Amino acid sequence: MTYSNVITKRILALCKEQKITINKLATLSGMSQSSLENIIKGRSKSPGLRTLHRLAQGLGMTLSQFLDFPEIEETQLEDE
């Protein structure tokens, strides 16, 4: 599994958990909808720390909370 796959799964799971759309998350994070869609659709292969931080804030959590999930710990990430 690639880094972008793991991050995409996390974003989608958190949106589902919080009952918000990807577009709503983009708004809450201060990102353009197209930027977030590029991450979700795999066109942006390696979102930076600043982007992940903005997403975490949009979801009402810290960056460390955002990155604290089993898949990222249990998966051997492949190069993109």
C-alpha positions in Angstrom: 0.0 0.0 0.0 1.3 3.4 -0.8 1.5 6.5 1.4 -1.2 8.3 -0.5 -3.5 5.2 -0.3 -3.2 5.1 3.5 -3.8 8.9 3.8 -6.8 8.7 1.5 -8.3 5.9 3.5 -7.8 7.9 6.7 -9.4 11.1 5.3 -12.4 9.2 4.0 -12.9 7.3 7.3 -12.7 10.5 9.3 -15.2 12.3 7.0 -17.6 9.3 7.3 -17.1 9.3 11.1 -17.8 13.0 11.4 -20.5 12.9 8.7 -19.0 15.5 6.5 -18.3 15.6 2.8 -14.9 16.0 1.2 -16.0 19.4 0.0 -16.9 20.4 3.6 -13.6 19.2 4.8 -11.8 21.3 2.2 -13.7 24.4 3.4 -13.0 23.6 7.0 -9.3 23.1 6.2 -9.0 26.3 4.2 -8.0 24.3 1.1 -9.4 24.3 -2.4 -11.8 21.5 -3.2 -9.6 20.5 -6.2 -6.5 20.2 -4.0 -8.3 17.8 -1.6 -9.8 15.9 -4.5 -6.3 15.5 -6.0 -5.2 13.8 -2.8 -8.3 11.6 -2.7 -8.0 10.5 -6.3 -4.3 9.9 -6.0 -3.1 12.7 -8.3 -1.2 14.2 -5.4 1.0 11.4 -4.4 2.7 12.9 -1.3 0.7 15.5 0.6 3.1 17.6 2.7 3.1 18.1 6.4 1.5 21.5 6.1 -1.4 20.0 4.1 -1.9 17.2 6.6 -1.8 19.7 9.4 -4.5 21.8 7.8 -6.7 18.7 7.2 -6.3 17.7 10.9 -7.3 21.2 12.0 -10.3 21.0 9.7 -11.3 17.8 11.4 -10.9 19.3 14.8 -7.8 17.2 15.8 -4.1 17.6 16.1 -1.7 16.3 13.5 -0.6 13.5 15.8 -4.2 12.4 16.3 -4.7 12.5 12.5 -1.6 10.3 12.0 -2.4 7.9 14.9 -4.3 5.0 13.2 -3.5 1.3 12.8 -3.0 1.2 9.0 -0.1 3.7 9.1 1.6 1.7 11.8 0.8 -1.8 10.4 1.4 -1.2 6.7 4.8 -1.4 5.2 4.5 1.7 2.9 5.7 1.2 -0.6 7.5 3.9 -2.7 5.2 5.8 -5.0 
